[in-house]
Amino acid sequence: MNSNLVLEVDRLSGQQIGLCYHCHKCTAGCPVVDAMQYGPDLLLRMVALGRDDAIFKSRDIWLCVGCYTCATRCPNGINIAATMDGLRQISLARGYAAGERDALLFHRLFMGVVKRFGRSHEAFMLGLFKILSKVPLMNDIPAGIGLFVRGKVPLLPARITASAQVRQIFQRSKK
Amino acid sequence: MNYSYYPGCSLHSTGLEYGLSTRAVFKHLGLGLTELDGWNCCGASSAHVFDHNLALALPAQTLSLAQAFDRDLVIPCAACYNRLKGADMAMRNDAATRSQLESMLGFQYTGSVAVRPVLAVLAEDVGVKRIAEETRHPLNGLKVVTYYGCLLVRPPEIAQFDDPDNPQVMAELLRAVGAEVMPWSHATDCCGGSLSLSRSDVVQNLVGKLAERAREAGADTIATACPLCQVNLEMRQTAEPKVPAFYFTELLGLAFGLSDSEKWFSKHLIDPRPVLERVAV
């Protein structure tokens, strides 16, 4: 039995979810599974069963850190981390609110800064994250100051010659 | 020997001392590092969340710059290495992806640039024998565990470097400069990566376990090769005594007797100097 979701995830991730025989090695090795509701193995099963709504309402797909432990250990060669990316893209396209709001916010801010400057810029991004996230404002302020006094968060972004090309990449990659 | 150099964004900020120590070690060994003009962000842990094409095009753009030179491209940051190597592999092995990226970026992929981590260059092009010969202040008595994190070795078909479960290259280099490398089973465990800001609880838990296991292994310090691992290790440890994390290049520089090493150590969130004083290296 294959849901439409399988086809969509396979297309976006370049993987074949149908090869999974649920050995659980991915879930056993996943470093963030403790914080997940289902874990990668069960998520793949839910994709096959077409449990779209439960998947996209869970926080699991937004907790994947892309460490590729699952991809390395899968006996069927499924890059499960890539399927999580596929699921995130479908979730966004369908208009779901991310189960880990601030994880998505981080990725959005990071890419927003890269689009604007061509490179990441910590001070800019961390400042925006502090303002926009639901993480308590004072969390990480001492660590941020620690980084700042060591000269590790330059306030002004480097102007790079590639930024025009980078903006073009962002435009052209939208299919 | 001359190399093209891609520092990546972190080495201009939170991983400053990784970049400084890499440059110093290369200079000491007589290896040229020429930073690519106009390089851009590799997309890190975020581009692939949104768009597979974008995640390939960002590093491919930098590869297009590197092609102008007849030199290997050396990358210290684990994530940058993984993204650039991944884009190179995608263009090398898949004609459709290659032509799509070529037309998007307006370049012709030649496949002439070898994308390599700093660890590989030091182990393969310099070799442990020469590294040992350059040692002025052997790190005798310093007990370290080597910590690679994820992206230098996984997934192995992209990283194509060392062993994804039991990597050895960093240990060989550190042994060559006299450090005692302690065995442990967590060299390629994940630190929690980009969840550091949004779910610091998850990262604190992972990093806490790493520090605990390092102490259990008898190590004074953790040697890293990734700027995100290093900052997570130092920023997210909560239990005392905290285990400092060095970049492996800092330890090599220290052993070579490079005078700049003090400047690198002063940039750490967990001051590593008490550990060095204790073992008198």
Interface residues (C-beta under 8 A of the other chain):
Chain A: L12 S13 G14 P31 V32 D34 A35 L63 V65 G66 C67 Y68 T69 A71 T72 N79 A82 D85 R88 Q89 L92 E100 D102 A103 L104 L105 F106 H107 F110 M111 V114 G118 R119 S120 H121 E122 L126 F129 S133 V135 N139 D140 A143 G146 L147 R150 G151 K152 V153 P154 A158 I160 T161 A162 S163 Q165 V166 I169 F170 R172 S173 K174 K175
Chain B: C9 S10 H12 S13 T14 L16 D37 G38 W39 N40 C41 G43 A44 S45 S46 A47 H48 V49 F50 D51 H52 N53 L54 A57 L58 Q61 T62 L65 M104 L105 C150 L151 R154 P155 P156 P164 D189 C190 G192 G193 S194 L195 L197 S198 R199 S200 D201 V202 N205 L206 V231 M235 S266 K267 H268 L269
